[in-house]
Amino acid sequence: MIGFSKFSQHKMTTSRPPVGLAYPKGTYKVVPFFWRGEDPLRENEALLVEYRQTQKDYRKKESELRLMQQEFDKYKEQLDSFDKYAIQIANDLGENSIATTQNAQLRKEIKSIQDQIQEIENQIKICKYWTSQTQMQKLYLEDSGLWPEIETQMRNIDLTTDSIISLQKEIGETVISDRYQYSINAATEAKVAFQCKHWLNTKLQNLRNSMNQSKSCKNGVRLTAANTLIHSNDEVNRLFELNCQIKLEFEEVQLNKELATFHRRHTVKSAFQLIQELNDVIGLIGGKPIDLNRVRDHCDITEIENEEKLMVRAAQATPRKANDRPRTAPKSALAPKVKKRRF
C-alpha cells in the first residue's frame, strides 16, 4: 500500500499539465486603490460605461438622422416633380386646369405658413425657457444685486451734471468779466511789444554789422577822407546831418507803420477769439450760437493766420548770425596750455 501510494502520487505529479500564469513575469502591476464614494453611479467605471453607451447611441441616432434626411430629400424631390407635372398638365389643359394651378399655389403657401409657424413655436419655446421659474429667479437675484450699483452711478451722474453746470457758469462769468478781457488785451499788447523789441534788435544788429564792415582798411581810409571833407564845410556838414535825420525819421515812420499793421492784425485776431469764446458761452448756457463765418470773412482772419504762418517759417529759416552764437565757456585753469610758435 505504501508503494502504491507513492507510485500513484508520482504518477499524478508527473502527468499533470503545466499551468499558465495569469500575469507573465515582469507584467504585473499593482491595482491602484481609491476610496469609493457614496454614489456608485458617479464612479469612474460607471461614468466611462455611460460615456461609451452615450457615444454608441449618438452614432446610432446620427445614422438614423442621415437616413431620415435622405428619405426626406427623396420625398421632397418627388413632391417637387409632382408639382412641376401638375403645373405642366395645367398649362396643357388651358382654362380647365385652374383648380390644379391653384392647388399647387396653395400647397406652396401652406408650406410657407408651416415654416412661419415652426419659427414662431421656436421663439415661444425660447421665451418659455427664459420666463421659467428658475431663470426668473436668477434674473431677480441679478437685478437685486445690480440696483445698488445703478443707484450709486445715477447719483454720481447727478453730481457730475451739477458740477458741469457750475463749471459752465463759472467759465461764462470768467469770459464776460472785465478782468479776462483786460488780460487778453494785455497779452496782445505784450506780444506786439515783444515783436517790436525783436525788430529793434534786428535793426541794431544790422547797424552793428554795417559799422563793422565800414572799419575795414579801404573803407576806413575813404570814411576818414569823407569825414574830413564834411567837417571842413559847414554847408555840407549841415546837409549831411539833415540827411541822417531824415533817414532816421524815415526808418522810424516805417517801423511805426509795420508795428501798427502788426498791432492791428493781432488786435483783430484776439477780438475774434474773444467773440468765439463768448459764442461758446452762449451755447453752454443753453442759447443758440451765432454763425461767425461772415465775421471771419469780413475780418480776414484766414489771411492773418496765413501771414503769421509765413512769418514763423521765415523766422525759422533765417540763418543765425555770427554774433548770435552762445558765448564760449571760460577756459579752465586745469586746461593744457598751448605754446605759440614764432614764424
ZIVENCOR-V367779 format. One record per run of one state. SS is the DSSP state (helix for helix, strand for strand, loop for the rest). FROM is the first residue (numbers start at 0). TO is the last residue. Records with the same first field share a line. If there is no record, write none. Layout:
BEGIN
SS = FROM-TO + FROM-TO
END
This chain:
BEGIN
loop = 0-0 + 15-38 + 42-42 + 130-131 + 176-176 + 214-215 + 232-232 + 284-291 + 299-299 + 317-320 + 324-342
helix = 1-14 + 39-41 + 43-129 + 132-175 + 177-213 + 216-231 + 233-283 + 292-298 + 300-316 + 321-323
END
